[in-house]
Every structure is written in structure tokens, then in C-alpha cells.
Amino acid sequence: MTPIIWRNADVRDAEALSFLGAATFMATFAFDHPGQPMMEHLRQEHSTAYYAAALRDPATDIVLGETPLGAPVGYAMVTPAAHPAVQQDSDIELKRIYMLGPWQGGGNGKDLLDLVFAVAEKRGAKRLLLSVYEKNVRAIGFYERAGFVAIGETVFMVGKVPFRDLVYARNMG
């Protein structure tokens, strides 16, 4: 397997993140997300402009993984928490953690999650929150093995189609 080189993303990475985000979202959710709403979601939530704005936001951290040749294969985005029903003042959120299928397994996800934990600690977070689609059994198992516990649920919109997500938290430190 080609190794992954991890680094902090900057605004020059917006297009790469857009392609990677769209590709991984489709690969993960095309099995039960309707096509047109998914395309609408990708145009809005995985556009180059979306990532450029996120990368300019000092409250957002994005860790990007690339092959030695510079091809993007995974990333994680950490943002201020956005789950008012369950969040506490010192929480932050793992908004996205995506990796292309061939690089999943072999410890790459754990390596990326460890980098996310370092971001959370740097930001002084007491808890790290995330939401995960209730049918994404593989991701749920990954998060639970990493010490996350379910604390609630939320609705995740793909276009105008609602999906039930579970909200997980992991205490830091």
C-alpha cells in the first residue's frame, strides 16, 4: 500500500478537498441516497468554494493525507461543535473524516483520528463530537473502538432529503 503523508491543509488544497469529499461521499452513501439530492448536496457542501471558505476560517482545521506523488486520499475537518441539544461549551466537532477505500484499513484511519485528537487537544476541547449516519455500521464500529459513545441524534440533510445521524462524543484527556 502506498504510504500516506499527512499535513495541515491550506487554501491551495480547496479543489483537491472538493474532489476527495465528493468521491468519498458518493462511494459511501450512493447505496441508499437518491441521486439528484446527492448531486445537490455535493454541489453545495463539497464545492471548491465551500472548502476555500473553511480553510480561511481560523476556527476550522483540516488535515489532508496524500500519496508521495501528491494525490489526495483522505482528510479530516475539525470545526466548532454544531449540536446544540447535546454540546457543552468546550466541545469541538469532527465534522468530516473521509478516506478513499483502498487506503481504509491498515491503521490509516487510526493515524488520521490520532491527528484529529491532537487538534482537539491543541484547541483545548474537553470533548470531541461527531455525527454518523445510522446505517454506516463500519464507521460506527470504528468510532466506538476509538472510545466514542452515542449521546443523541440529529437530522442530516442531503438536498431536501433527511437522514438520521447518531451523535457521538469522546472525552479528551
N, C-alpha and C positions, 0 to 999 in steps of 0.2 A: 504494500500500500504506500502511495506517495505520502510523505510527511506533510503535516500542516504547520505553517508558520503563522503564529498569532501576533497581532498588533492592534493598536488603537486606530480605528478608522478616522479619517478626516473628510472634509467636504469633497475632495477629489474622488472619493470612493462612492459617491451617491449613485452613480449609474450601475456600478458593479453590485451594490446592495439591492438596487431595484430589480436587476435580472435575477439575482440569487433569491431574493424574497419571493418573487413571483413564481420561480421554478419550484422552490421547495413547498410553497403554499399549495400549488396545484398538485404536485406529486403526493402530498399528504392528504388533501381533502377532496380531490376530484371524485372519490368513490361515493360520496353522498351529498355534495354541494352542487346545486343546479348551475349550469354553465353560464348563463347570462349574468346572474347576480355575482358569480365568482369573477367574471371579467370586470364588472363594475367595481368590485372590491379591489382587484389588482390595479386598475387604473388610478384609484384614489389612494389606497393605503400602501401601495408598493411602487409608486411612481418615483422617478428621479427627484422631482421637486419635493416629495414627502421626505425622502432621506436627506436631501440637502438641508432642508429646514431642521430636521432632527439633529444633524451633525453640527449645525450652527448654534443649537440650544445648549448652553452650559450645564443644564440640569440633566442632559442625556449623555450616556456613554455607550459607544458601540465598539465591540471587539470583533475584529474581522480575521478570519482564517483563510489563508491562501496556500496554493501549492508553491513549490520552489520557482515555478515559472510565472507566478502571479495570478493564476486563475482562482477566483473566489469560490470557496467550498462550504463555508459556514460562518455564522455570526450570531452574536447576542446583543440585544439592546436593553439597557437598563435606564429607566425613567422614574420620575416621581410616581408614587402609587396613585392608582385611579379606581379604587374600590371603596368608596365612602362608607358603605354599610359595614365593612369589616376592618378597615385600616386604622392604624394608630399613627400618631404624629411622626414617629421616627421611621416609618416604613418606606421602602422603595420597591419598585416592581421590575421583575424580569419580564419586559413587555414581549420580547421575541427571542427565541433561541432556535435557529434553523441550521440544518446541515444536509448537504446532498447525500442521498442514500449510500453511494459507495464509500463514503467516509464515516458513516454511522457504525458504531461498534469499535472494538479495539481500543477503547479508552479515550477516543476523541471527544465524545460528549462530556465525559467526566473532566477532561482537561479544560474544555470551554466553561463548564459550570464552575470549576475552581477559579477561573479568571473572573467570572461574574461575582463569586463570593468575595474576591479581593476588591472589586469595585464597590460592593456593598459596604465592606469594612472601611474602605477609604472615605466613603460618604457618611460614615457614622451611623448606618442603619442598624436598628435593633432587630428588624425582621425584613425578610425578602418575600414579597408576594409574587404570585403568578396566576394566570388563568389558563386552563387547558380544556380542550373540547372533551366532553364526557365520553365520546366514543374512541378517543385516541388512547387506547389501552397501553400501547408501548410507551408513550410519553408519560402517562400516569405512573406506570411502574418505575420508570427512570427517576421521576421526581420523588416518589416515595422512598426508593432506595437511597436517595440523597438527603433524606431527612425532612422532606416537606410533608405537611399534614393538611388535609382538607378542612377549610374553615367556613366555606359558604359557596354560593353560586352566583353567576351573573349571566347576562344575555350578551352574546357576541353577534353583531350584525354582519352579514355578508350580503352586501347590497341591501335589499329590503327584507332579507330572509333571516329570521332569528335562529340562533343555535344556543343550546345550553352549555355553558362552560362551568367548570368547577374552579373555585378559588382556593389556592394552596398557600401556605405560609411556612417559612423555615426561620427559626430563631438564629440570629447571628451571634457569634462569640461564645 
